[in-house]
Amino acid sequence: MGFLDFFTGGSEGQLKRHTKRARNLNAQAEDREASLHWLASDGSEQAILGLLGRYNVTYEHQMKDLNEKTLVFDLLEGLGESVCGPIKIWARTAPQFARPLQLVQQFEGEASTVAFLVELLAAENDPFKPEKKRQILIRLAEFKDERVVPAVDPCLRDFDEGIRYAAVEAVLSQDDPTVQSSLAACLADDKEESNRLRVRIAEAFHLRSWAVGEHADIVAGRPPHGWMVQDGKMFPLG
């Protein structure tokens, strides 16, 4: 331990101090940024987690908040692939995780990113906190991967309408013929009350010339607003 460390609590004490100040929005911006740079120079797993902690708080001045989070991103990027492990640890509990996850994709590739998103999705089971689950689905929709549809399919029947809608978008982004029957079943489900969601599915069926198959009679009897079934396919009215 160096002479200065004796008075500052040692390296562990410094790490805790800079981690705390990095997300302290009442601190001076210059001091907070100095702590961000200190954490990046340390480069340990705990220091990287400290940097990521800045994403968990939002400064009232949006432009300053964005600039500071951009600094964090640049500092993380400068540390290379060593940030991937800490990002995955942090993302499991972080409410907002999308931007740092870009670094996992950058350093580990799409396959690893999809695998992690699928893992995150499986862990999100709190019906009273749907937002993170919705974010995961939105991110999964950006990839084409055979693991997406099986992982997302249960979300088509989720309690939350926003999650169901995001799940529809995610499965529609895939080149998987099995989604046709799953989405037709959603159209026919008398428990599905979201016209927004049913219209989105109808639009997809129309654009892709998909038939609703065995569900044709049920959907024809209760079509989405502004749509009809003709010859087993979806068509807009008028």
Helices and strands as residue ranges (DSSP letters): H 3-8, H 10-22, H 29-42, H 45-52, G 53-56, H 62-78, G 80-83, H 84-91, H 98-108, H 110-123, H 131-140, H 148-152, G 153-157, H 161-172, H 179-188, H 195-207, G 213-215, H 216-221, E 227-230, E 233-236
